[in-house]
Amino acid sequence: MKSWDAVIIGAGVIGLSLGWRLRLEGLRVLLIEKGEPGREASYAAGGMIAHCDPHLAPELKPLALASAQMYPEFVAELRQESGVSPDLREQGTIAFFPADEQLDCADARRIEPAEVTALEPLFTHTTKSFGSQAYLLPERSVDPRALCHALVEAAKTRGIDFVTGSAVTEIEVQSGRATGVKTAHSSYAAGCVINCAGAWAAQIQPLPIPTRPAKGQMVCVVPAPETKSGTPLIQHVIRAPEVYLIPRSDGRILLGATLEDAGFDKRTDADTIERLYRFATEAVPAIGQMRIHDAWAGLRPASPDDRPILGETSLPRYYAATGHYRDGIMLAPITARLMTQLILSKPLQFSLDAFSPRRFAR
Ligand SMILES: Cc1cc2nc3c(=O)[nH]c(=O)nc-3n(C[C@H](O)[C@H](O)[C@H](O)COP(=O)(O)OP(=O)(O)OC[C@H]3O[C@@H](n4cnc5c(N)ncnc54)[C@H](O)[C@@H]3O)c2cc1C
């Protein structure tokens, strides 16, 4: 029977990034995906690399910063291996926070309304943005769909094996350690197993990893056919009080996002889409001349304490790398690096103690 050094459950941005890293270290890797690679939360994401977000958990900040700093090299390497560009944008973020918010981010600075206008002439201050303080943040953004496409191509180039359209149901255990996985139709033997199944991680027996789905709806607007496409109306990511706007280099702008407790329901609703669009046109009236191209919902993988779940479980050789909640695109490079170090018993760049799956053991 064929076997692999590592079987990864779930080919979202986390499973794909980790699989690629492990393969670069010489491991034989199998990725098992219940649907198509990169089509769940990672497909729905906006792609902000928001390491300056003041609401990040303190223990996550060093990982967020390290991951954000890894992005240019991560993307350059991926582009070279795959020929696909994930549209890494470096223009920065204009964000609005309450005046008393404590921002702890190197090279972030407060800016006055006049400078906001100079940076983004089409942005209009709303009552809420006037009531808060604007900052220019040294953040990047990426197109998560292109990123996953690049990861899939790089994985194939490197000889990673894929099984798609097949859900893992159970971890196989022999002599008290994980030895592979089972799907409805097959078994796959492995030296170790990593659960990267996002919002579905808790469905795999016998040791469910406790994630839950946190729904987010988003809208994408595109230039009207009669206008010249190619340059977005805004250059910066704008995190306005009611909505965030993420420009892509081809002229699209993403408007996001809701945060809903709706189970595994991925339907969009017209009122929410209309509301996001209205907030966006209040902030940038010229968006009113753009067309709604698409709207979707995705399921962020949230853990009981909203922190990622990273590390070996109480079952030896069974690992979790999930629960990235609102930050999985940002945290993919550092997650892949740290999990690779852990699996190969190398020194860890950061302690993973605060993120251990064992913190939820009863
Ligand atoms: C609207 C929205 C906006 C977001 N914006 C941002 C942002 O701007 N920046 C940011 O950093 N993050 C953002 N996020 C969060 C980010 O999308 C997630 O944290 C990240 O995509 C999680 O990646 P993942 O690989 O863990 O999960 P997923 O992409 O969901 O991948 C998990 C994969 O596992 C597969 N799977 C599940 N169960 C099984 C099984 N039993 N067997 C086999 N396969 C299985 C699934 O089909 C899926 O493909 C956003 C999320 C949403 C929904």
The ligand as a Gaussian input file, in Angstrom:
#p B3LYP/6-31G(d) Opt

LIG

0 1
 C      -15.673000      37.222000       3.910000
 C      -14.307000      36.850000       4.424000
 C      -13.287000      37.792000       4.367000
 C      -12.010000      37.464000       4.841000
 N      -11.007000      38.386000       4.706000
 C       -9.749000      38.056000       5.125000
 C       -8.688000      38.985000       4.945000
 O       -8.863000      40.087000       4.402000
 N       -7.442000      38.639000       5.396000
 C       -7.198000      37.420000       5.991000
 O       -6.050000      37.152000       6.398000
 N       -8.206000      36.515000       6.157000
 C       -9.462000      36.819000       5.743000
 N      -10.482000      35.925000       5.917000
 C      -10.220000      34.691000       6.663000
 C       -9.579000      33.644000       5.785000
 O      -10.361000      33.467000       4.630000
 C       -9.483000      32.319000       6.540000
 O       -8.903000      32.494000       7.814000
 C       -8.624000      31.328000       5.744000
 O       -9.057000      31.259000       4.407000
 C       -8.667000      29.957000       6.390000
 O       -7.997000      29.081000       5.527000
 P       -8.159000      27.521000       5.707000
 O       -7.293000      26.880000       4.696000
 O       -7.962000      27.184000       7.139000
 O       -9.715000      27.261000       5.448000
 P      -10.498000      26.998000       4.082000
 O      -10.070000      27.895000       3.006000
 O      -11.944000      26.958000       4.422000
 O       -9.996000      25.556000       3.689000
 C      -10.356000      24.395000       4.404000
 C      -10.507000      23.306000       3.365000
 O      -10.719000      22.070000       4.015000
 C      -11.637000      21.321000       3.242000
 N      -12.223000      20.307000       4.109000
 C      -13.035000      20.488000       5.167000
 N      -13.361000      19.303000       5.732000
 C      -12.716000      18.344000       5.029000
 C      -12.655000      16.942000       5.127000
 N      -13.304000      16.287000       6.089000
 N      -11.925000      16.269000       4.229000
 C      -11.249000      16.921000       3.236000
 N      -11.286000      18.273000       3.089000
 C      -11.994000      18.978000       3.988000
 C      -12.634000      22.376000       2.782000
 O      -13.380000      21.941000       1.664000
 C      -11.710000      23.556000       2.469000
 O      -11.297000      23.581000       1.117000
 C      -11.760000      36.187000       5.419000
 C      -12.778000      35.246000       5.444000
 C      -14.045000      35.572000       4.943000
 C      -15.122000      34.524000       4.957000

